[in-house]
């Protein structure tokens, strides 16, 4: 059903049976490491130390100024020139275990766990503090979950973290000539961040009900309709009822529904649960036929990302400045669950 690689902590493949009995590949991926290097679109990757964008790659923390690589126009994106998606992780566990309580009940009492670790040294990509990161994938029938943990080591000073998974989904199937237009999406958010021409948040927040994204908050809505009413989407959504002003720590283990997607063509539904307060919805706006997935050309709007996260550029936003700051004795935790359901 699912496959992974220790390069970038990547989810390579997720194959789900359709209502017609066909097995459908629903995520973009590659067949070898070099292809991930040649087509840097973060397919299935674990991104960090800080996901999303940091304005001009600059921030102030503990009375010090820091400059990290501006690798996306004028801004820093997804950890820099060599973020976690471009590093080899160490596989430390691969076995069948009892299903963790934080994933909720399921007909399966056991899951396959794949655990990887990464040590990110002080000064890596310009970030302060040495970081120990643990990534765990949990796999059972029609369900893929991940848990990302991070804590400072040694005498390291405080740092900033905001880690997520960057898989591209198309429940109709990821093929060269298939777009997400007739995929449907619902997001349990109440507002979104406005962005500028470089996709950096401006600080303005707009209620979904007062925008071209209104229907997406109420019911499953086709992406084609969203493109007509709103345009391309690459925006942070604030999940309703979630606290976005403080870092999600180890004890914050309760997950709730953040989004639901469906392909009427295949009958496959994806439910997304997370303990994170925000979700970046990205509709594959920069995918082109020059990019490859499993050796075949990608397509514009060929997949969408559901990136669970803390608010983007939070360290430079007064209201959210503490939401990505990790101090000694604390442990960051992102728990996210992809649950696939199929019509009978």
N, C-alpha and C positions, 0 to 999 in steps of 0.2 A: 504493500500500500504506500509506504513512504521510504525515502532514502535520503541520506545525509552525507556530508563530507566534513573532515576536520579542517579544511581550508575555509576560513571565514565563518565557521560554525553554521554552514549553509544547509537549508532544506532544499534538496535537489529536485525531488519529485514527490508528487502526491496523486495517486491514482484511485479514483472513486467510481464504483459501478453506477451507471445511469439507470433510469426507469426502463430502458429497453434492454438492459443486461450488458451493454457495452462498457468497457473500462475506459474512463476518461481521465487524461492527464490535465489537472486543473491549475498547475503552477508552472511558471517559466523556470528553466534550469539549463545546466550545461553537462556535457559528458566528460570533461576533463578540466583540470585546474587552469591550464593555459587559456581556455575559452572564457573563463571567468575574468582573467586578466585582460584579454583582448576586447571583451564586451562589458565594460564596467558600469552596469546598471543596477548593481546591488541585488541581483536575483536571489531571493531566499536567504539573504545574508543576515548575520547578527551584526548590527551596526553600533558603533560607539568609539571612543568613550562617551561622546555626546552626539546623539542622533539629531537630525534636522539642522537648521541653520543658526549660526552665531554671527551677529552683525560685525562685519569687517574682521572676523576672527579675533575680536578683542573682548576682554572682560576684566573686571577688577574683583579680587577675592582676597580677604584677610589683609587689606591695605596694600596689596601688590597688584601691579598691572601685568596682564599676560597677553601674548600674541600667539595665536595658533595659525596654521596654514589656511589661507583664503583660497580654497580649491573649487569654489563654485561662484564664478564672477567675483564680486568684491567680498563675498562671505565664506565662512567655513561651513562645510557640510559633512555630516555623518562620520565625524572623527578625524577628518583630514586626509592627507595624501596617502598615508598607510594606516587606515583605521583598523578596527577589529575584523572587518570583512576581508582584509587583505593579509591576514596573518594565519599561520597554522596553530590550531588549538591542540592541546594534548587530551586524547581520549583516556578517561580514568575509570569509566564504568560502562558496561553494556550487559544488562541482565534483566530478568523478569522479577518484578517486585510487587508488593501489595499496592493497590491503588491509593495514592495520597488523598487524605480527606479534603484538602483544599481544592481538588478538582471536582468535587461533588460526586453524587452517586451515579452509577452506570451499571449496566448488566454485567460488565466485566469487573471482576474483583481484583484482577491483576493487570499490570501494564508493562510494556518494555521500556526501560529507561536507558537513554544514551547520555552519558555525562562527559563534558569536556571542560577543561580549565585553561586559563590564559593569565599570564603575569604581565602586567603593563607597567613598565618602570617609570619612576619620577622623571619628568621632562619629555616623555614620549609624545611626539607631535605637539610639544609645547605645553602640555597639561601638567600641573603640579601633582605630586603625590604618587607613591607606588600603589598599584591597585591589583588585588587578586579577584579574578572574575570566574564564576562557575556558571556554566550553561547546561541545563538539563532538558532534554526532549523526552516527553512521555507519549507513547504510541499504543493505542488499542484500536479495535475495529471502528473505522470511520471517525477517528478522533486523533488529532495531533495537538499536543500542548507543549508549551515551553516555559521554563523558569530561568530567569537570569538573576544571579546574585553578585554583588560587588561590595568589597570592603577594603579599607586602607590597611597597609602592612607596614611594619617597622615603625619608625618615628616620623612617618609621612605627615605633611601638612594637609589641610582640607583640600578637596578637589570638587569638580563638578561631574555628574554622571547623568545620562539619559539614554538608556539602551533599549533597543527594540529589534524586532524581526522585520525584514523588508521583502517578504514574498509578494509576487504578483499573481493574482488569481483571475481565472476566467472559467466559470462553472459550465460554460458551453464547450470548453476545451481549448487549450492553448495551441492554436494552429496559425500558419502564416496568413491566412485570409479570414480569420475570425476575430471580430471586435467584441467589445463588451456591451455594445449598444442595447441588446435585448436582455442582458443580465439586469436583475433588479436589485435595489439596495434600500435598506432602512438603517438609519443611524439614531441611536438613543441619545442625541445631543440637543442642547437648548440654544447654543450660540456657536459662532465660529470666528476665527481670527482673520481679519482682512490682511492681504499681502500686497506688496508692491511688485514692480516689474521683474524683480529678481527673486520673487517668491519668499521674501523675508517679511515677517509679520510687522505691521505698522504700529500696533498698539490699540487699534480700533477693533472692537468686538461687536458683532451684529447678531441679533436673534434670528435663528433659522426661519421662524414663522414670518419674518419681515423680509425675506430674501427669496431668490429663485431656488433655494434649497428646501423650501417649506414642505413640499409633499414628501420629501425623503424622511422628514421627521415624523410623519403621520402614518405612512404606509410604504410597502415595497413599491419602488418607483423605478422605471426603466432609465438606464443611463442616457439613452437617446433623448428622453424628455428633460433630464437634468442639463444636458449639453445645450438644449434649446432655451431653457429658462435661466441658466446661470453661466454656461460655458465650461471650459476645462476646470477641473477641480484639483487643487494641490493645497489644501487648507487644513489647518488644525481645528478639530471639533472638540468643544468642551462637553463632556458627557454629563447629562443631567444628574444632579444629586451628588456629584463627586467633588472632593476637596482638591483643588489644584494649586494651593499656595505652599504646600510642604512636600518634601520628598517622600516617596512611597518606601517604607522600611519593611524589615523582615516580618514584623507582626501584622502588617497590613495584607492579610492573605485572602480576604473575602473577594470573590470575583462575581461580577454581574454582567448581564447582557449589554453589549456595547453596539452591536450591529448584526444585521441579518441580510444575507444575499441569496439570490436564487436565479437559476436558469430554467425557465419553463421548457426549453428544448430538451434538456437532459433530465429534468426533475430533481436536480441536485440543489440542496439548500445548505448554506454555510451559516452557522451561528457562531458569533465571536463573543467570548466572555473574557473579562480582564479585571485586574485590580488597579489599573492605571486610570488617571482622571481624564485623559485626552486620547484622541484618535486622529491621526493624520490620514485623510482620505486622498489618495493620489490616483488619477485616472489614466496613467500611462501616456501622458501628454508628450513626452520626449522620446518615446519608443519609435524607432524607424526600421525600415527594411534592411538597413546596413548593420543592424544588430542581429545577433543570432541566438536562438534557443535550441539546444540539442541539434545544432547544425543547420537549422532552418531559419529563414528570415522572420523577424518579429514584425509587428504591424502597429501603426499608430492606434492608440486606444485598445491595444490587444489584451491588456490586463490592468487590474487595479490593486493598489496596496492598502492594507488596513494596519497602519503602524501605531500600536499602542504606546503611549508616551507621556512625559511631563510637558508643560507648555514650551513651545519653541522659543529660543533666545531668552529664556527666563532669567538668566543671570543678569541681563541688561534691562529687565523690566521690574520696576520697583515692587509691584504687587506680587510678582511670582519669583522674586530674586532668590528666595530660599528653597524653591521647589526642586532644584537640581544640586544643591550643596550637600556633599557627603563629608561628615566629620568622623574623627576617630571614635571607635566603639559603636558605630552605626553600620547597618548592612542594607544596601539598596536591594529591592526585590521587584521584579516584573513577572507576574504570572499571567499568561494569556493562553486561551484554549480555542482551538478551531474544531468545531463539532459539525460533522457532515451528516445530513439526513437525506434520504432518497425516497421519492414517491414509489409506492408499490403498484 
